[in-house]
Amino acid sequence: MINSIEKILFAAYLWVGNIQNEMDARYEEKSSLTNLFTEHKFWGWAGLLSIFIALASIFYFQFQVWEQEDQEQK
């Protein structure tokens, strides 16, 4: 009884694995974000750098405001 269940599970595992392999073979990457860094390297890195600089400046100026408020309270 246990051997027959193991054979059924093994056959099901092979069938599911075969479907997964077929799906992987037909998959193509169509991400515009990936294309931005592979095909248009300059604009991809320039955009990433501009986002980093914008976030860093927001944090910097916000900390400056907080420090100024702390100095005024003392």
C-alpha positions in Angstrom: 0.0 0.0 0.0 2.8 2.4 1.0 4.8 1.5 -2.1 1.9 2.3 -4.4 1.4 5.7 -2.7 5.1 6.5 -3.1 4.9 5.6 -6.8 1.9 7.8 -7.3 3.6 10.7 -5.5 6.8 10.2 -7.5 4.8 10.2 -10.8 3.0 13.4 -9.7 6.3 15.0 -8.8 7.8 14.2 -12.2 4.7 15.5 -14.0 4.7 18.8 -12.1 8.5 19.1 -12.6 8.0 18.6 -16.4 5.3 21.4 -16.5 7.7 23.7 -14.6 10.5 23.0 -17.1 8.2 23.8 -20.0 7.1 27.1 -18.4 10.7 28.1 -17.8 11.8 27.4 -21.3 9.2 29.8 -22.8 9.7 32.7 -20.3 11.1 36.0 -21.6 12.0 39.0 -19.5 10.0 42.0 -20.5 10.6 44.3 -17.6 11.1 48.0 -18.5 13.2 48.5 -15.4 15.5 45.7 -16.4 15.7 47.2 -19.9 16.5 50.6 -18.4 19.7 49.2 -16.9 20.7 46.9 -19.7 19.8 48.8 -22.8 19.9 52.4 -21.6 22.7 52.3 -19.0 23.3 56.0 -18.7 19.7 57.0 -18.1 19.1 54.1 -15.7 22.1 55.0 -13.5 21.4 58.7 -13.8 17.8 58.2 -12.7 19.0 56.0 -9.8 21.6 58.6 -8.8 19.0 61.4 -8.9 16.6 59.4 -6.7 19.5 58.8 -4.2 20.5 62.5 -4.2 16.9 63.6 -3.7 16.4 61.3 -0.7 19.7 62.3 0.8 18.9 66.0 0.5 15.5 65.5 2.0 17.0 63.7 5.0 19.8 66.3 5.3 17.6 69.3 5.3 15.1 67.7 7.6 17.8 66.9 10.2 19.0 70.5 9.8 15.5 71.8 10.7 15.4 69.5 13.7 18.8 70.6 14.9 17.8 74.3 14.5 14.6 73.6 16.6 16.7 71.9 19.3 19.1 74.9 19.4 16.2 77.3 19.7 14.7 75.4 22.6 17.9 75.5 24.6 
